[in-house]
Amino acid sequence: MPSDRELRQIRSYREFWVTALYNPGYAKKILAKPLPEEDGHNTLILRKGASHAGTEDHWFKRKISWENPVYVPHVLEKEYRGLSLVDVLDVEQSLIPVGWERWKTEHPDIFP
């Protein structure tokens, strides 16, 4: 199970991503839902470890639209290394990192 800190990080990431993608009024409607959803959005799915011995605290990701059910990183990859939740979110935001890095800096209680 995710720790309380990891759950706060996921909730904060959700808020970051929704407010980055949508206008404020619509973002507020999406964030009011138990799970933010929007037709046509390629939702990120996160999973915490236990797929292979020693991966209980590692995090993995996939997209809802992927037909292959494998999570990334895959534990059988030759260059596999365990990732924290923040590592996975950093990789997800690697194409537009400036806003994400600013968000983390503005939320030091969640992203120490």
C-alpha positions in Angstrom: 0.0 0.0 0.0 1.1 3.6 -0.6 2.3 5.5 2.5 0.4 8.5 3.6 3.1 10.7 2.1 2.8 8.9 -1.2 -1.0 9.3 -1.2 -0.5 13.1 -0.6 2.0 13.2 -3.5 -0.4 11.5 -5.8 -3.2 13.9 -4.8 -0.9 16.9 -5.3 0.2 15.5 -8.7 -3.4 15.1 -9.8 -4.1 18.8 -8.8 -0.9 19.9 -10.7 -1.8 18.1 -13.9 -5.5 19.0 -14.0 -4.8 22.7 -13.3 -2.0 22.7 -15.9 -4.2 21.2 -18.6 -7.6 22.9 -18.1 -9.0 26.3 -17.5 -9.6 27.1 -13.8 -13.4 26.6 -13.9 -13.3 23.3 -15.7 -10.3 22.1 -13.6 -12.3 22.8 -10.4 -15.1 20.5 -11.8 -12.7 17.7 -12.6 -11.0 17.9 -9.2 -14.3 17.7 -7.4 -14.7 14.2 -8.7 -13.4 11.2 -6.6 -11.1 10.4 -9.5 -10.3 13.1 -12.1 -11.5 11.9 -15.5 -11.9 13.5 -18.8 -12.9 11.8 -22.0 -10.0 11.4 -24.4 -7.3 12.0 -21.7 -4.7 9.3 -21.6 -4.8 8.7 -17.9 -1.7 7.7 -16.0 -2.0 4.6 -13.9 0.4 4.2 -10.9 1.2 1.0 -9.1 3.5 0.3 -6.2 5.8 -2.8 -6.3 5.5 -6.4 -5.4 5.8 -7.6 -9.0 9.1 -9.2 -8.3 11.1 -10.0 -5.1 12.6 -6.9 -3.7 10.3 -4.4 -5.5 7.8 -3.9 -2.7 8.7 -0.2 -2.4 9.2 0.5 -6.1 6.7 2.4 -8.3 5.6 1.7 -11.8 3.4 3.5 -14.4 1.4 2.8 -17.5 -1.2 4.7 -19.5 -4.8 3.7 -19.7 -4.6 3.5 -23.6 -1.7 1.0 -23.7 -2.8 -2.4 -25.0 0.2 -4.1 -23.5 -0.4 -4.4 -19.8 3.2 -4.1 -18.8 4.2 -1.3 -16.4 7.3 0.8 -16.9 9.9 0.3 -15.7 9.6 -3.5 -16.3 11.5 -5.5 -13.6 12.9 -7.8 -16.2 14.6 -5.0 -18.1 18.4 -5.5 -18.3 19.0 -1.9 -16.9 16.1 -2.0 -14.4 16.4 0.2 -11.3 13.8 0.8 -8.7 12.0 4.1 -8.8 10.3 6.1 -6.1 6.9 7.6 -6.7 8.5 11.0 -7.3 11.0 9.5 -9.7 8.1 8.1 -11.8 6.2 11.4 -11.7 9.5 13.2 -12.8 9.8 10.9 -15.7 6.2 11.5 -16.7 6.8 15.3 -16.6 10.2 15.1 -18.3 8.9 16.7 -21.5 7.7 19.9 -19.7 9.6 19.8 -16.4 9.6 23.5 -15.6 6.0 23.7 -14.2 6.4 20.4 -12.4 9.6 21.5 -10.7 8.1 24.8 -9.7 5.0 22.9 -8.3 7.2 20.6 -6.2 9.2 23.7 -4.9 6.0 25.4 -3.9 4.8 22.3 -2.0 7.8 21.4 0.2 5.5 19.8 2.8 4.5 17.2 0.2 7.7 17.0 -1.9 10.6 17.4 0.6 
